[in-house]
């Protein structure tokens, strides 16, 4: 009997084969006309040598049944399946479009498009996993994208039921090596986590135009999956937001338990990372808690070494003459002046106003006791400055940064506050640095200028990095440290520690830290 390639324009049972659409590991896909139902379909015909193999026949038959029971829009619908002249076949809907492989070969996809397509395929995989099926061959060649950017997942020919015994022939690996998870190269069970790993590989390739571990030999690719750290997509394509690096790294974790719990979780994490980057607030993941109650600020006598200028809360708008205030006996206005070493005074503040966010001056290891407070009553009309609008950017605009390193540290941390309060509480993050004036690290005594320089360097290298003040959190043992955390969050400590290892940090320079206002210090830190 002629092979499928020579049957163009000829019949295969009730089908008239018209055009070869593609070839897969187990057979070929043809555009065909169903002469009984008078419709154009796609027919997959098992290769002749495989049709004679009972193992492959069983697997191919399972594909048709597995795909037919899935009612997810992103899985190609199956019309019929069976055997004609000793050749197994599947009759499925004909979808016009291009494979994701063809699209990526032309050029890497825009991050927004790549993430949207991955989310659709994740939905198809979640539906399969819910039925106890593992696809095991997720790759760009098995994803069809229509002109409307609607994605379909193809080829459940090697789908494996959780209850099935392995049907892989000894010495033969089913699936594409470039997307195979580490456990696939061993006798470990193949679970849905293998599909999550493959989907992360596909996301990497869609963003960069190349597989995570390109190689010229099977051994090179296998070594990459087993031992190599996947490259960050943003390092290969400058258009990719850095926040997506963490999504790919976690999806491609060597241990199945360290990956996302589902394909959908990976897709949602990628979308959140993208949304955060688009708004200027990457899915980064520093946390700042609600400020605990503090006593009313007072003028202080500078300790030795001299304290840097404090950051004052905005005055409360009263707009009343001092005489009226005194007559009502309602409010006493205190004007406090705290001058820096250069003699420059900061703006007055109302003693009646409690700050919504105050970063106390970081103290050196030894701090002299404060002097008694000084209060001055004024009879001058005081009009408060209205609070500034919400800040979306993470750094002050060029030319407006305060001259004090301490002031700039405070501004950076304060500008991070709106995002981290709303989005990131009670999440694990990689902690990269913890410094205060007077701390000695590697023989160097740190001050605020050095801390600022280190934070800005880390922020440039990890675009999602954020700055924390330890006193705002219940999970830090000391209340007066500036803490830099990386731009990634995880639901458990293992994900943050894996990120540290992927970035080649040792245990002394990257730890897993949970940021919270309610949890105790105990159990909030984990080390590699």
C-alpha positions as CSV (number, residue, x, y, z in Angstrom):
1,X,0.0,0.0,0.0
2,X,1.2,3.5,-0.8
3,X,2.5,5.6,2.0
4,X,0.4,8.6,3.1
5,X,2.7,11.1,1.3
6,X,1.8,9.6,-2.1
7,X,-1.9,9.6,-1.5
8,X,-2.5,13.3,-2.2
9,X,-5.6,13.4,-4.4
10,X,-6.4,9.8,-3.7
11,X,-8.8,8.2,-1.3
12,X,-8.3,6.7,2.2
13,X,-11.5,4.9,2.9
14,X,-14.2,7.5,2.8
15,X,-11.7,10.4,2.8
16,X,-10.2,12.0,-0.2
17,X,-6.7,13.3,0.8
18,X,-5.9,16.7,-0.6
19,X,-2.9,18.2,1.2
20,X,-0.3,17.1,3.6
21,X,-0.5,19.4,6.6
22,X,2.2,18.1,8.9
23,X,4.2,15.2,10.2
24,X,4.5,14.1,13.8
25,X,6.3,11.4,15.8
26,X,3.6,8.9,15.2
27,X,2.1,9.8,11.8
28,X,1.0,12.4,9.3
29,X,-1.9,14.9,9.2
30,X,-3.8,15.5,6.0
31,X,-6.4,17.9,4.9
32,X,-9.2,15.7,3.5
33,X,-12.7,15.6,2.3
34,X,-15.2,13.4,4.2
35,X,-17.2,12.1,1.1
36,X,-20.0,10.8,3.3
37,X,-20.6,13.9,5.4
38,X,-19.4,16.3,2.7
39,X,-17.1,18.3,5.0
40,X,-13.4,19.2,5.0
41,X,-11.5,17.7,8.0
42,X,-8.1,16.9,9.2
43,X,-7.2,13.2,9.2
44,X,-4.2,11.9,11.2
45,X,-2.9,8.6,9.8
46,X,-0.6,6.5,11.9
47,X,2.7,5.7,10.1
48,X,2.6,2.2,8.5
49,X,5.4,0.7,10.6
50,X,3.6,1.9,13.8
51,X,0.3,0.5,12.8
52,X,1.8,-3.0,12.9
53,X,3.1,-2.4,16.5
54,X,0.5,-3.3,19.2
55,X,2.1,-0.9,21.7
56,X,1.8,2.1,19.3
57,X,-1.7,1.0,18.2
58,X,-2.8,1.1,21.8
59,X,-1.3,4.5,22.4
60,X,-2.8,5.9,19.2
61,X,-6.3,4.6,20.1
62,X,-6.0,6.2,23.5
63,X,-5.2,9.6,21.9
64,X,-8.5,9.6,20.1
65,X,-10.5,8.7,23.2
66,X,-8.6,11.1,25.4
67,X,-9.0,14.0,23.1
68,X,-12.6,13.2,22.4
69,X,-13.7,13.3,26.1
70,X,-12.1,16.7,26.6
71,X,-14.6,19.6,26.3
72,X,-12.1,22.5,26.5
73,X,-12.2,25.0,23.7
74,X,-8.5,24.9,23.2
75,X,-8.4,21.2,22.5
76,X,-9.0,20.2,18.8
77,X,-12.5,18.5,18.6
78,X,-12.4,14.8,17.5
79,X,-15.1,13.7,15.0
80,X,-14.2,10.0,14.6
81,X,-11.5,7.5,14.9
82,X,-10.8,3.9,13.8
83,X,-8.9,1.7,11.3
84,X,-9.0,1.6,7.5
85,X,-7.0,-1.0,5.6
86,X,-4.9,-1.7,8.6
87,X,-4.1,1.9,9.2
88,X,-5.2,3.7,12.3
89,X,-6.6,7.2,11.9
90,X,-8.3,10.1,13.7
91,X,-10.8,12.5,12.0
92,X,-10.7,15.9,13.7
93,X,-11.7,19.5,13.0
94,X,-9.6,21.3,10.4
95,X,-8.2,24.5,11.8
96,X,-6.6,27.1,9.6
97,X,-3.6,28.8,11.1
98,X,0.1,28.4,11.8
99,X,2.0,26.3,14.3
100,X,3.6,28.3,17.1
101,X,6.8,26.8,15.9
102,X,6.3,28.6,12.5
103,X,5.5,31.9,14.3
104,X,8.6,31.7,16.6
105,X,10.9,30.8,13.7
106,X,10.0,34.1,12.0
107,X,10.7,36.1,15.2
108,X,10.2,36.0,18.9
109,X,6.7,36.9,20.0
110,X,5.8,40.1,21.8
111,X,5.6,39.3,25.5
112,X,1.9,40.2,25.6
113,X,1.1,37.8,22.8
114,X,3.3,35.0,24.1
115,X,1.7,35.2,27.5
116,X,-1.8,35.2,26.1
117,X,-1.2,32.1,24.0
118,X,0.5,30.2,26.8
119,X,-2.5,31.0,29.0
120,X,-4.8,29.4,26.4
121,X,-2.7,26.2,26.2
122,X,-2.5,26.1,30.0
123,X,-6.3,25.9,30.1
124,X,-6.3,22.9,27.7
125,X,-3.7,21.2,29.8
126,X,-5.6,21.8,33.0
127,X,-8.7,20.2,31.4
128,X,-6.6,17.1,30.4
129,X,-5.0,16.8,33.9
130,X,-8.4,17.0,35.5
131,X,-9.3,13.8,33.5
132,X,-6.2,12.1,34.6
133,X,-4.3,12.6,31.4
134,X,-0.7,13.8,30.9
135,X,0.0,15.1,27.4
136,X,3.8,14.5,27.5
137,X,4.5,16.2,24.2
138,X,3.8,19.9,24.7
139,X,5.9,21.8,22.2
140,X,5.5,24.6,19.6
141,X,4.9,22.2,16.8
142,X,1.8,20.9,18.6
143,X,0.2,24.3,19.1
144,X,-1.9,25.8,16.3
145,X,-2.6,29.6,16.3
146,X,-5.4,31.0,14.2
147,X,-5.4,34.4,12.6
148,X,-7.5,35.6,15.6
149,X,-4.7,34.4,18.0
150,X,-6.9,31.5,19.2
151,X,-4.6,28.6,20.2
152,X,-5.3,24.9,20.0
153,X,-3.3,22.1,21.6
154,X,-2.8,19.1,19.3
155,X,-1.6,15.5,19.4
156,X,-2.6,13.6,22.4
157,X,-1.0,10.6,20.6
158,X,1.4,10.1,23.5
159,X,-1.0,11.2,26.2
160,X,-0.6,9.0,29.3
161,X,-3.4,8.2,31.8
162,X,-2.2,8.3,35.4
163,X,-3.6,4.7,35.7
164,X,-1.9,3.3,32.6
165,X,1.3,1.3,32.6
166,X,4.2,2.8,30.6
167,X,4.0,1.9,26.9
168,X,7.3,3.4,25.9
169,X,9.5,0.9,24.1
170,X,12.7,0.2,26.0
171,X,15.4,2.6,24.9
172,X,12.9,4.9,23.1
173,X,11.9,8.2,24.6
174,X,8.5,9.5,23.5
175,X,8.3,13.3,23.3
176,X,10.6,16.0,22.1
177,X,13.8,16.2,24.0
178,X,14.0,20.0,23.9
179,X,10.9,20.2,26.2
180,X,11.3,17.2,28.4
181,X,11.4,17.6,32.2
182,X,14.3,16.1,34.1
183,X,12.3,13.3,35.6
184,X,11.4,12.1,32.1
185,X,14.9,10.9,31.7
186,X,14.6,8.5,34.6
187,X,12.1,5.9,35.9
188,X,10.3,8.5,38.0
189,X,6.6,8.7,37.4
190,X,5.5,11.2,34.7
191,X,2.9,13.6,36.2
192,X,1.2,16.8,35.2
193,X,4.3,18.6,36.5
194,X,6.1,17.4,33.3
195,X,3.6,19.3,31.2
196,X,4.1,22.4,33.4
197,X,7.8,22.1,32.7
198,X,7.3,21.8,29.0
199,X,4.9,24.7,28.9
200,X,7.6,26.9,30.7
201,X,10.1,25.8,28.0
202,X,7.6,26.8,25.3
203,X,7.1,30.2,27.0
204,X,10.8,30.7,27.1
205,X,11.1,29.9,23.4
206,X,8.1,32.1,22.5
207,X,9.8,35.0,24.2
208,X,13.3,34.5,22.9
209,X,13.0,32.5,19.7
210,X,15.2,29.7,21.0
211,X,14.7,26.6,23.2
212,X,16.1,27.0,26.8
213,X,18.8,24.4,26.2
214,X,19.8,24.5,22.5
215,X,22.4,21.9,21.5
216,X,23.8,20.0,18.6
217,X,23.5,16.6,20.3
218,X,21.1,14.7,22.4
219,X,23.6,14.6,25.3
220,X,24.0,18.4,25.4
221,X,20.2,18.9,25.6
222,X,19.8,16.2,28.2
223,X,22.6,17.7,30.3
224,X,20.9,21.1,30.2
225,X,17.6,19.7,31.5
226,X,19.3,17.6,34.2
227,X,21.9,20.0,35.5
228,X,21.8,23.4,33.7
229,X,20.2,26.6,34.9
230,X,17.8,27.9,32.2
231,X,18.8,31.3,30.8
232,X,16.6,34.2,31.8
233,X,14.5,35.3,28.8
234,X,15.2,39.0,29.5
235,X,18.9,38.4,29.0
236,X,18.3,37.1,25.5
237,X,15.6,39.5,24.5
238,X,15.6,43.0,25.9
239,X,11.9,43.4,25.2
240,X,11.0,40.8,27.8
241,X,10.2,42.2,31.2
242,X,12.5,40.9,33.9
243,X,9.6,39.8,36.0
244,X,8.9,37.0,33.5
245,X,12.3,35.5,34.2
246,X,11.1,34.2,37.6
247,X,8.0,32.6,36.0
248,X,10.1,30.6,33.6
249,X,12.7,29.7,36.2
250,X,10.0,28.4,38.6
251,X,8.2,26.6,35.8
252,X,11.4,24.8,34.9
253,X,12.5,23.9,38.4
254,X,14.4,20.6,38.4
255,X,12.1,19.1,41.1
256,X,8.5,18.7,40.2
257,X,7.3,19.9,43.6
258,X,9.1,23.2,43.1
259,X,7.1,24.1,39.9
260,X,3.7,25.7,39.7
261,X,0.9,23.4,40.9
262,X,-0.9,23.6,37.6
263,X,-0.4,24.8,34.1
264,X,-3.0,27.4,34.8
265,X,-1.1,28.7,37.7
266,X,1.9,29.2,35.5
267,X,-0.2,31.1,32.9
268,X,-1.7,33.4,35.6
269,X,1.7,34.1,37.1
270,X,3.0,35.1,33.7
271,X,0.0,37.4,33.2
272,X,0.5,39.0,36.6
273,X,4.2,39.6,35.9
274,X,3.3,41.2,32.6
275,X,0.6,43.4,34.1
276,X,2.9,44.5,36.8
277,X,5.6,45.4,34.4
278,X,3.2,47.4,32.1
279,X,2.1,49.5,35.0
280,X,5.6,50.3,36.1
281,X,5.2,48.0,39.1
282,X,6.6,44.7,38.2
283,X,5.4,41.5,39.9
284,X,8.1,42.0,42.2
285,X,7.5,41.4,45.2
286,X,8.6,43.4,48.1
287,X,6.2,43.9,50.9
288,X,5.7,46.9,53.1
289,X,3.3,46.6,56.0
290,X,0.9,49.0,57.5
291,X,2.9,51.3,59.8
292,X,2.5,50.5,63.5
293,X,1.4,53.3,65.9
294,X,4.2,55.6,66.7
295,X,4.5,58.4,69.3
296,X,4.2,62.0,68.1
297,X,7.4,63.2,66.6
298,X,9.6,65.5,68.6
299,X,12.7,67.6,68.0
300,X,15.8,65.6,68.8
301,X,19.3,66.4,69.7
302,X,21.6,64.7,67.2
303,X,23.5,61.7,68.6
304,X,27.1,60.9,67.9
305,X,27.7,60.2,65.1
306,X,25.3,62.9,63.9
307,X,21.9,61.7,62.8
308,X,20.9,62.4,59.3
309,X,17.7,64.5,58.8
310,X,14.5,62.8,59.7
311,X,11.5,62.5,57.3
312,X,8.6,64.6,58.5
313,X,4.9,63.6,57.9
314,X,2.8,66.1,56.0
315,X,1.0,68.6,58.2
316,X,-2.7,68.5,58.8
317,X,-4.6,71.2,56.9
318,X,-6.2,73.5,59.4
319,X,-6.4,76.8,57.6
320,X,-7.4,78.6,60.8
321,X,-5.9,81.5,62.6
322,X,-3.9,80.7,65.7
323,X,-6.2,82.9,67.8
324,X,-9.2,80.8,66.7
325,X,-7.4,77.6,67.5
326,X,-6.4,78.8,71.0
327,X,-9.9,80.1,71.6
328,X,-11.4,76.7,70.8
329,X,-8.8,74.9,72.9
330,X,-8.9,72.1,70.3
331,X,-5.5,72.0,68.7
332,X,-2.0,73.1,69.8
333,X,0.3,73.7,66.9
334,X,3.9,72.6,67.6
335,X,6.6,73.8,65.3
336,X,9.6,71.6,65.4
337,X,12.8,72.4,63.5
338,X,15.4,69.7,62.9
339,X,18.4,71.1,61.1
340,X,20.9,69.0,59.2
341,X,24.7,69.5,59.7
342,X,24.5,72.3,57.1
343,X,22.0,74.3,59.1
344,X,19.1,73.8,56.6
345,X,15.7,73.6,58.4
346,X,13.0,71.2,57.3
347,X,9.3,72.2,57.1
348,X,7.2,72.5,60.3
349,X,4.8,69.8,61.2
350,X,1.6,69.7,63.3
351,X,1.8,67.8,66.7
352,X,-1.9,66.9,66.2
353,X,-1.2,64.9,63.1
354,X,-0.1,61.3,63.2
355,X,2.0,60.2,60.2
356,X,0.7,57.5,58.0
357,X,4.3,56.4,57.2
358,X,7.4,57.4,59.1
359,X,10.9,56.0,58.6
360,X,12.9,56.7,61.7
361,X,16.5,57.6,61.3
362,X,18.6,54.4,61.2
363,X,20.8,54.3,64.2
364,X,24.3,53.0,64.5
365,X,25.0,50.1,66.8
366,X,25.2,52.4,69.9
367,X,22.8,55.3,70.2
368,X,22.9,57.9,72.9
369,X,19.5,58.4,74.7
370,X,17.3,61.1,73.2
371,X,17.0,64.5,74.8
372,X,13.7,65.7,76.3
373,X,11.2,67.0,73.7
374,X,10.8,70.7,73.0
375,X,7.4,72.2,72.1
376,X,6.8,75.7,70.7
377,X,3.4,77.3,70.5
378,X,2.9,79.6,67.6
379,X,0.3,82.3,67.0
380,X,1.0,82.2,63.3
381,X,-1.6,80.9,60.8
382,X,-0.5,77.5,59.6
383,X,-1.8,76.0,56.3
384,X,-0.9,72.4,55.7
385,X,0.6,71.3,52.4
386,X,-1.8,68.8,50.8
387,X,-0.5,65.3,50.4
388,X,1.1,64.5,47.0
389,X,-0.7,62.3,44.5
390,X,0.0,58.6,44.4
391,X,3.4,57.7,43.1
392,X,3.5,55.0,40.4
393,X,7.2,55.1,39.7
394,X,9.7,53.5,42.0
395,X,12.3,56.2,42.0
396,X,12.2,60.0,42.2
397,X,12.4,61.8,38.9
398,X,15.8,62.9,37.7
399,X,16.8,66.2,39.2
400,X,14.4,66.0,42.2
401,X,16.2,63.4,44.3
402,X,17.0,64.6,47.8
403,X,20.6,65.4,48.5
404,X,20.7,63.1,51.6
405,X,21.3,59.4,51.0
406,X,18.9,58.8,53.9
407,X,16.3,60.9,52.4
408,X,16.5,59.1,49.1
409,X,16.3,55.7,50.8
410,X,13.1,56.9,52.5
411,X,11.7,58.2,49.2
412,X,12.4,54.9,47.4
413,X,10.8,52.8,50.2
414,X,7.8,55.1,50.4
415,X,7.1,55.0,46.7
416,X,7.1,51.2,46.8
417,X,4.4,51.2,49.5
418,X,1.1,51.4,47.6
419,X,1.9,48.4,45.4
420,X,3.4,46.2,48.1
421,X,0.7,46.9,50.6
422,X,-2.1,45.8,48.2
423,X,-0.5,43.0,46.3
424,X,2.3,41.3,48.2
425,X,1.6,40.8,51.9
426,X,2.3,37.3,53.4
427,X,4.4,36.1,50.4
428,X,7.9,34.5,50.4
429,X,10.6,36.6,48.6
430,X,14.3,36.2,48.1
431,X,16.1,38.7,50.4
432,X,19.3,40.1,48.9
433,X,20.5,42.6,51.5
434,X,19.9,43.9,55.0
435,X,22.0,46.9,56.1
436,X,22.0,49.8,58.6
437,X,24.6,52.4,59.6
438,X,27.3,50.9,61.8
439,X,26.9,47.3,60.6
440,X,30.1,45.6,59.7
441,X,29.9,43.2,56.7
442,X,33.0,41.6,55.2
443,X,35.2,44.0,57.2
444,X,33.4,47.1,55.9
445,X,31.3,49.4,58.2
446,X,28.2,50.4,56.2
447,X,26.6,53.8,56.2
448,X,23.5,55.1,54.3
449,X,25.4,56.2,51.2
450,X,26.8,52.7,50.8
451,X,23.4,51.1,51.4
452,X,21.8,53.4,48.8
453,X,24.5,52.5,46.2
454,X,24.1,48.8,46.8
455,X,20.3,49.0,46.6
456,X,20.4,50.9,43.3
457,X,22.8,48.4,41.9
458,X,20.5,45.5,42.9
459,X,17.5,47.4,41.6
460,X,19.2,47.8,38.2
461,X,20.1,44.2,38.0
462,X,16.7,42.9,39.2
463,X,14.2,45.4,37.9
464,X,11.5,44.3,40.3
465,X,13.6,44.8,43.4
466,X,12.0,46.8,46.3
467,X,13.2,48.4,49.5
468,X,11.8,47.7,52.9
469,X,12.2,49.2,56.3
470,X,12.4,46.3,58.8
471,X,10.5,48.1,61.5
472,X,7.3,48.0,59.5
473,X,7.2,44.2,59.7
474,X,6.6,41.6,62.4
475,X,9.0,39.1,60.8
476,X,12.3,41.0,61.3
477,X,14.1,40.7,64.6
478,X,15.7,44.2,64.4
479,X,13.5,47.3,63.6
480,X,16.1,49.6,61.9
481,X,17.4,47.9,58.8
482,X,17.0,48.7,55.1
483,X,16.2,45.5,53.4
484,X,16.3,44.8,49.6
485,X,14.3,41.9,48.3
486,X,14.2,40.5,44.7
487,X,11.3,41.0,42.3
488,X,9.7,37.6,42.7
489,X,7.2,36.1,45.1
490,X,6.5,32.5,46.0
491,X,3.8,30.7,48.0
492,X,6.5,28.8,49.9
493,X,10.1,29.1,50.9
494,X,11.4,26.4,48.5
495,X,10.5,28.6,45.4
496,X,12.5,31.5,46.8
497,X,15.4,29.4,47.7
498,X,15.4,27.8,44.2
499,X,15.5,31.3,42.7
500,X,18.6,32.1,44.9
501,X,20.3,29.0,43.6
502,X,19.4,29.8,40.0
503,X,21.0,33.2,40.4
504,X,24.2,31.6,41.9
505,X,23.8,33.2,45.3
506,X,25.4,31.5,48.3
507,X,23.3,31.1,51.5
508,X,24.9,34.2,53.1
509,X,23.7,36.6,50.3
510,X,20.2,35.3,49.5
511,X,17.6,33.8,51.8
512,X,13.9,33.1,51.7
513,X,12.0,35.6,53.7
514,X,8.3,35.9,54.4
515,X,7.1,39.5,54.8
516,X,4.1,40.0,57.1
517,X,2.6,42.2,59.8
518,X,1.0,39.3,61.7
519,X,3.3,36.4,61.6
520,X,6.0,35.7,64.2
521,X,9.7,36.0,63.5
522,X,10.1,32.2,64.1
523,X,9.8,30.3,60.8
524,X,9.9,33.5,58.6
525,X,13.4,32.8,57.2
526,X,14.8,29.8,55.3
527,X,18.3,29.1,54.1
528,X,19.9,27.0,51.3
